[in-house]
Amino acid sequence: MIDKTLEIKAFIKANYCPGTLNNTKPELQLNNHAILELLFQVFPVGCIDDYDLQMLLGQLGYTPQKKDSLDFVWCLLEID
C-alpha cells in the first residue's frame, strides 16, 4: 500500500471543512465508503483504508453525524 495520508490530509484541509447535517449539502454527507470513493478519484486506489481515514478525519476536527437510526456520515463543507 502506498501511504498517501499526508497528501490526503492536505487535500481535505484545502478543499473541505467540518460541517453538520444542518449546514452541509446532502451530496456531501458521506459515509466512509463514499469518502474513499471520492479520494480514489484523486489518489491511488488503496492508498488509505477505513481505519486511517477515520483517524485522519478525527485529527482534522470532523465528528461522525448520525444521519438516521443506522447510518453515520461525515459532513464535508466545501471551501470556496
C-alpha positions as CSV (number, residue, x, y, z in Angstrom):
1,M,0.0,0.0,0.0
2,I,1.3,3.4,-1.0
3,D,0.9,5.7,2.0
4,K,-0.7,9.0,0.9
5,T,-2.0,10.0,4.3
6,L,-0.2,13.3,4.4
7,E,-1.3,14.3,0.9
8,I,-4.9,13.2,1.6
9,K,-4.9,15.2,4.8
10,A,-3.7,18.3,2.9
11,F,-6.2,17.7,0.1
12,I,-9.1,17.5,2.6
13,K,-7.9,20.5,4.5
14,A,-7.5,22.6,1.3
15,N,-11.0,21.7,-0.1
16,Y,-13.3,21.0,2.9
17,C,-14.0,21.9,6.5
18,P,-16.1,20.0,9.0
19,G,-19.9,20.6,8.8
20,T,-23.1,19.3,10.4
21,L,-26.2,17.7,8.9
22,N,-27.9,21.2,9.1
23,N,-25.3,23.1,7.1
24,T,-24.0,20.5,4.6
25,K,-25.4,19.6,1.2
26,P,-26.8,16.1,1.2
27,E,-24.4,15.0,-1.5
28,L,-21.5,15.8,0.9
29,Q,-22.9,13.9,3.8
30,L,-20.8,10.8,3.2
31,N,-20.0,7.5,4.9
32,N,-16.5,6.1,4.9
33,H,-17.0,4.1,1.7
34,A,-18.2,7.2,-0.2
35,I,-15.3,9.3,1.0
36,L,-12.9,6.6,0.0
37,E,-14.5,6.5,-3.5
38,L,-14.1,10.3,-3.7
39,L,-10.5,10.1,-2.6
40,F,-9.7,7.3,-5.0
41,Q,-10.7,9.5,-7.9
42,V,-7.7,11.7,-7.0
43,F,-5.3,9.3,-5.3
44,P,-4.3,5.7,-6.0
45,V,-6.9,3.1,-5.0
46,G,-6.0,1.5,-1.7
47,C,-3.6,4.3,-0.5
48,I,-5.7,4.7,2.6
49,D,-8.1,2.4,4.5
50,D,-11.2,2.9,6.6
51,Y,-9.2,3.0,9.9
52,D,-6.7,5.6,8.7
53,L,-9.5,7.6,7.1
54,Q,-11.4,7.8,10.5
55,M,-8.2,8.8,12.3
56,L,-7.4,11.4,9.7
57,L,-10.9,13.0,9.8
58,G,-10.8,13.0,13.6
59,Q,-7.4,14.8,13.5
60,L,-9.0,17.4,11.2
61,G,-11.9,18.1,13.6
62,Y,-14.6,16.0,11.9
63,T,-17.1,14.1,14.0
64,P,-19.4,11.5,12.6
65,Q,-23.0,12.7,12.4
66,K,-25.9,10.3,12.9
67,K,-28.0,10.7,9.7
68,D,-30.7,8.2,10.6
69,S,-31.0,5.3,13.0
70,L,-28.5,3.2,11.1
71,D,-26.1,5.5,9.3
72,F,-23.3,7.7,10.4
73,V,-21.8,10.2,8.0
74,W,-19.1,12.7,7.8
75,C,-20.3,16.2,6.7
76,L,-17.9,18.0,4.3
77,L,-18.4,21.7,3.7
78,E,-16.7,22.9,0.5
79,I,-14.3,25.7,0.9
80,D,-14.8,28.5,-1.7
